[in-house]
Amino acid sequence: MNNSANTANVNVATLDSGTWAPGTPTRTVKQTLRIYFTEAKSEFLIRLRLPGYVIPTILFPLIFYSLFGLTHSQAALARTTVGAYLLATFGSFGVIAISLFGFGVSVAVERGQGWMMVKRASPMPRFAYFAAKIAMAMLFSLVMLLLLFTLGIAAGHARMPFTAWAGLSGTLLLGVLPFAAMGLAIGYLAGPNSAAPVCNLIYLPMSFASGLWTPIEFLPKAVQHIAPFLPFYHLGQLALDRIRGGFTTADWVHIAALTGFTIFFLALAAIGYRRDEGKTYG
């Protein structure tokens, strides 16, 4: 009788604390959504308070656009103008940085700090951790794009129909997903001290080779042949097509390529995740 009473007391305490009890729902939908919101808010504030993250990811695209996009902003380039063209390529450049470093470096560092063990031991839904980082990356990307577009309109003489602005914004915000997957793979496969150098070794050469700094037509022929095998190239081309007037047949190739890259990077991240779980809890 005493054992039954003790078990009942444990179950009540477990339910009150919001942790798992066998066969019993632990949270309402409202409580779950609150957890997701709180985790996303915390993730955003953490990144916002790190100048080493905010300055490169938000200000560098604006600085590069000011240096290269304002001098001949109204000149014709690849069926558009220089001012509009560089909004697409430097917008892609910024979104990729926010996603890649927001996942790659932060996940690796938090693994090294043992923060993953704390998260795993808590009653928080496991996906809330990753959803918060995606929300953070999208919000930072939105801020960066709004600042970049404002600069492009005010100083770069970028003039496009509303549909082009909306299409470009939507494409770049969705572009967070494949590069978040890439960052997640790096975060689980690289160590806390090596994640940042690995991200830079991938990010900088791929940005150049994908035509995000210089139009792909101006790059050496050998680089132009390599570019279609790089995920950065496909996001840049999708963004450029939005400012040129909508979807083309080739867009489906870019979408398929980014989807394939996303699946590949998620598979790598799953391998790293299971390796981590095995080391910690095996």
Legacy VTK file of the C-alpha trace (Angstrom):
# vtk DataFile Version 3.0
C-alpha trace
ASCII
DATASET POLYDATA
POINTS 282 float
0.000 0.000 0.000
2.840 2.356 0.900
4.603 1.511 -2.363
1.463 2.418 -4.343
1.146 5.738 -2.501
4.807 6.529 -3.118
4.442 5.708 -6.809
1.383 7.963 -7.068
3.282 10.780 -5.374
6.229 10.357 -7.782
3.891 10.392 -10.778
2.130 13.555 -9.558
5.455 15.254 -8.944
6.670 14.182 -12.361
3.604 15.568 -14.062
3.824 18.828 -12.132
7.436 19.302 -13.165
6.612 18.722 -16.828
8.915 15.692 -17.295
8.037 12.386 -18.848
5.651 9.929 -17.172
5.005 6.614 -18.951
1.876 6.715 -21.057
0.884 10.205 -19.865
0.931 13.403 -21.970
3.320 15.816 -20.293
2.500 19.121 -21.991
-0.363 20.872 -23.654
0.107 22.352 -27.128
0.259 25.809 -25.563
3.032 24.738 -23.194
4.976 23.163 -26.052
4.697 26.290 -28.177
5.853 28.374 -25.225
8.955 26.195 -24.912
9.730 26.619 -28.603
9.223 30.381 -28.396
11.354 30.744 -25.259
14.158 28.668 -26.739
14.098 30.696 -29.975
14.093 33.987 -28.058
17.044 32.852 -25.932
18.974 31.726 -29.016
18.406 35.077 -30.726
19.526 37.064 -27.655
22.631 34.904 -27.259
23.715 35.603 -30.856
22.746 39.283 -30.605
25.118 39.715 -27.668
28.083 38.271 -29.590
29.771 41.012 -31.659
31.939 38.347 -33.283
28.782 36.896 -34.815
26.645 39.981 -35.447
29.281 42.191 -37.107
30.551 39.724 -39.742
27.165 38.238 -40.598
25.068 41.413 -40.783
27.538 44.204 -41.569
29.925 42.492 -44.011
27.311 42.117 -46.804
26.471 45.818 -46.386
30.146 46.808 -46.479
30.853 44.692 -49.572
27.786 46.079 -51.305
28.934 49.618 -50.509
32.397 48.903 -51.912
31.406 47.070 -55.083
27.747 47.846 -55.715
27.513 51.612 -55.516
30.193 52.713 -57.984
28.450 51.550 -61.163
25.089 50.616 -59.698
23.075 51.551 -62.792
25.335 49.819 -65.317
23.852 46.821 -67.142
24.963 43.396 -65.972
23.569 39.964 -66.870
20.069 41.154 -67.877
19.762 43.471 -64.863
21.808 46.247 -63.236
24.894 46.041 -61.052
22.940 47.425 -58.086
20.226 44.769 -58.347
22.605 41.928 -59.285
24.746 42.422 -56.193
21.686 42.527 -53.932
21.036 38.924 -54.942
24.626 37.697 -54.660
25.605 39.551 -51.476
22.202 38.671 -50.000
23.035 35.006 -50.626
26.508 35.569 -49.179
25.023 36.991 -45.960
22.321 34.348 -45.524
24.861 31.554 -45.954
27.170 33.092 -43.325
24.345 33.492 -40.812
23.222 29.885 -41.290
26.619 28.247 -41.533
28.243 29.936 -38.548
25.048 30.058 -36.480
24.863 26.273 -36.605
28.412 25.121 -37.297
30.288 27.054 -34.649
27.574 27.289 -31.984
26.678 23.580 -32.073
30.344 22.570 -31.889
31.032 24.954 -28.980
27.915 23.895 -27.081
28.872 20.246 -27.542
32.300 21.006 -26.087
30.780 22.856 -23.132
28.501 19.932 -22.287
25.419 22.009 -23.032
24.006 19.202 -25.175
23.964 16.924 -22.135
21.983 19.524 -20.195
19.499 19.880 -23.059
19.113 16.129 -23.354
18.496 15.734 -19.632
15.851 18.469 -19.621
12.177 17.822 -20.478
12.445 20.169 -23.464
11.405 18.621 -26.814
14.603 17.611 -28.561
13.733 19.366 -31.825
13.148 22.679 -29.999
16.923 23.190 -29.816
17.319 22.929 -33.591
14.087 24.810 -34.361
15.338 27.708 -32.223
18.540 27.926 -34.248
16.609 27.878 -37.525
14.320 30.653 -36.244
17.366 32.643 -35.111
19.053 32.245 -38.519
15.902 33.314 -40.363
15.385 36.341 -38.135
18.991 37.495 -38.477
18.743 36.911 -42.237
15.593 39.025 -42.379
17.304 41.893 -40.518
20.354 41.685 -42.788
18.198 41.619 -45.946
16.094 44.590 -44.843
19.246 46.643 -44.238
20.814 45.482 -47.508
17.673 46.207 -49.539
17.350 49.647 -47.933
20.930 50.411 -48.922
20.305 49.093 -52.431
17.225 51.273 -52.914
18.655 54.412 -51.318
22.190 54.366 -52.706
22.355 51.571 -55.263
19.397 52.733 -57.390
17.939 49.214 -57.317
14.454 49.358 -58.810
12.361 46.214 -59.132
8.670 45.249 -59.083
7.246 44.230 -55.721
7.006 40.629 -56.936
10.757 40.592 -57.549
11.502 41.932 -54.055
9.128 39.402 -52.499
10.525 36.523 -54.556
14.111 37.448 -53.718
13.328 37.745 -49.994
11.443 34.437 -49.882
14.155 32.601 -51.816
16.934 33.855 -49.566
15.034 33.154 -46.335
14.310 29.591 -47.477
17.985 29.399 -48.387
18.681 29.266 -44.661
17.633 25.591 -44.589
20.308 23.856 -46.723
23.111 25.854 -45.132
21.742 25.292 -41.642
22.008 21.575 -42.491
25.590 22.112 -43.669
26.407 23.989 -40.469
24.781 21.279 -38.368
26.957 18.637 -40.029
30.078 20.707 -39.305
28.910 21.323 -35.733
28.640 17.596 -35.042
31.713 16.432 -36.966
34.176 19.201 -35.991
35.476 20.061 -32.555
34.736 23.310 -30.693
38.123 24.793 -31.621
38.184 23.634 -35.229
34.581 24.435 -36.259
35.207 28.138 -37.024
38.306 27.492 -39.196
36.477 24.677 -41.009
33.507 26.985 -41.697
35.840 29.674 -43.052
37.733 27.193 -45.223
34.412 26.172 -46.779
32.653 29.536 -46.814
35.224 31.865 -48.354
36.500 29.746 -51.284
32.987 28.518 -52.127
31.621 32.068 -52.105
34.250 33.148 -54.616
33.945 30.058 -56.817
30.130 30.305 -56.833
30.098 33.847 -58.215
28.857 35.564 -55.056
31.665 38.140 -55.116
32.335 38.363 -58.849
29.819 37.452 -61.570
30.320 33.842 -62.583
30.869 34.912 -66.211
34.017 36.821 -65.177
35.637 33.881 -63.364
38.213 31.552 -64.977
36.719 28.777 -67.108
37.972 26.085 -64.712
36.111 27.731 -61.826
32.964 28.084 -63.933
33.001 24.312 -64.510
33.347 23.636 -60.764
30.624 26.083 -59.667
27.554 23.883 -60.483
28.844 21.292 -58.005
28.762 23.819 -55.138
25.620 24.517 -53.066
26.437 28.247 -52.824
26.180 28.569 -56.608
22.640 27.192 -56.731
21.280 29.613 -54.112
22.967 32.519 -55.885
21.441 31.529 -59.232
17.969 31.151 -57.729
18.275 34.599 -56.160
19.408 36.121 -59.463
16.475 34.581 -61.320
14.061 36.260 -58.913
15.284 39.711 -59.966
15.278 38.773 -63.651
11.600 37.994 -63.776
10.501 34.707 -62.241
11.097 30.988 -62.515
12.895 29.384 -65.430
13.325 25.732 -66.386
16.811 25.789 -64.853
15.382 26.814 -61.478
14.177 23.288 -60.886
17.747 22.088 -61.314
18.908 24.517 -58.619
16.039 23.548 -56.296
16.756 19.839 -56.792
20.460 20.407 -56.164
19.825 22.314 -52.928
17.357 19.643 -51.792
19.950 16.940 -52.466
22.636 18.885 -50.605
20.266 19.368 -47.654
19.561 15.630 -47.414
23.265 14.848 -47.702
24.254 17.294 -44.950
21.446 16.096 -42.668
22.691 12.527 -43.134
26.200 13.637 -42.141
24.773 15.489 -39.137
22.825 12.358 -38.101
26.028 10.316 -38.227
27.801 12.876 -36.045
24.836 13.062 -33.678
24.739 9.284 -33.202
28.493 9.186 -32.671
28.108 11.836 -29.974
25.235 9.966 -28.337
27.257 6.750 -28.365
30.265 8.390 -26.729
28.207 10.126 -24.051
25.502 7.577 -23.286
26.788 4.343 -24.802
LINES 1 283
282 0 1 2 3 4 5 6 7 8 9 10 11 12 13 14 15 16 17 18 19 20 21 22 23 24 25 26 27 28 29 30 31 32 33 34 35 36 37 38 39 40 41 42 43 44 45 46 47 48 49 50 51 52 53 54 55 56 57 58 59 60 61 62 63 64 65 66 67 68 69 70 71 72 73 74 75 76 77 78 79 80 81 82 83 84 85 86 87 88 89 90 91 92 93 94 95 96 97 98 99 100 101 102 103 104 105 106 107 108 109 110 111 112 113 114 115 116 117 118 119 120 121 122 123 124 125 126 127 128 129 130 131 132 133 134 135 136 137 138 139 140 141 142 143 144 145 146 147 148 149 150 151 152 153 154 155 156 157 158 159 160 161 162 163 164 165 166 167 168 169 170 171 172 173 174 175 176 177 178 179 180 181 182 183 184 185 186 187 188 189 190 191 192 193 194 195 196 197 198 199 200 201 202 203 204 205 206 207 208 209 210 211 212 213 214 215 216 217 218 219 220 221 222 223 224 225 226 227 228 229 230 231 232 233 234 235 236 237 238 239 240 241 242 243 244 245 246 247 248 249 250 251 252 253 254 255 256 257 258 259 260 261 262 263 264 265 266 267 268 269 270 271 272 273 274 275 276 277 278 279 280 281
